[in-house]
């Protein structure tokens, strides 16, 4: 992923999670028909079909990962 | 207890109270991720409930037993918490929010754009976290509902998730 894509993705995530004024990032998003297309549907079907995404799969690692991510974000200190 | 442990405790109490629910929203999507790259942090957890006043009331009681307070709109959910109030909430399809004030925010929703509870329930998966089964909606149902809702927030989600998904698939190939 190039630096611009990475920066945009970070911006979108921040906007989603912090209820930022969405109009600031709207110019970077696509119309819904361009986002919800056959490519995305097919990708989702492939993800759903994976063995680790069937009933009974242990997903403890997901919660551990998100908890660690939150903890890291909370402990971040701004430096100038 | 951290937010995660509080949520698992709530799920245990929901199960003990025979509450029917399915995890939807971004928290549900994250269970399908294979790595940190395809996960998206979210501050709340959305539980889809059937339009059943008795189930709604059981869900409220479970939340209270787990130490969460309830609100509807911006007002605390009024006492008494009974079937009459639950019926009114269900008939309006109103959202009830539950929070412990320490990071765990749960939305008890009766609405999922484009999908009825029973259809979502019929195809849900049960993932296991710390030995506790968590009913999670199909990834397709969750993402599709966001496309149908088409709020600015959902557009952001789709743009972000599409990117993350593309990364994930490329790394598989």
Interface residues (C-beta under 8 A of the other chain):
Chain A: X1 X5 X9 X12 X13 X15 X16 X17 X22 X23 X25 X26 X28 X29 X30 X32 X35 X36 X40 X41 X43 X44 X45 X46 X47 X48 X50 X52 X53 X54 X55 X56 X57 X58 X59 X60 X62 X63 X64 X65 X66 X67 X69 X70 X73
Chain B: X2 X3 X4 X7 X8 X26 X30 X31 X32 X33 X34 X36 X39 X40 X41 X42 X43 X125 X126 X127 X128 X129 X130 X134 X138 X139 X140 X143 X144 X147 X150 X152 X153 X154 X155 X156 X157 X158 X159 X160 X162 X163 X164 X165 X166 X167 X168 X169
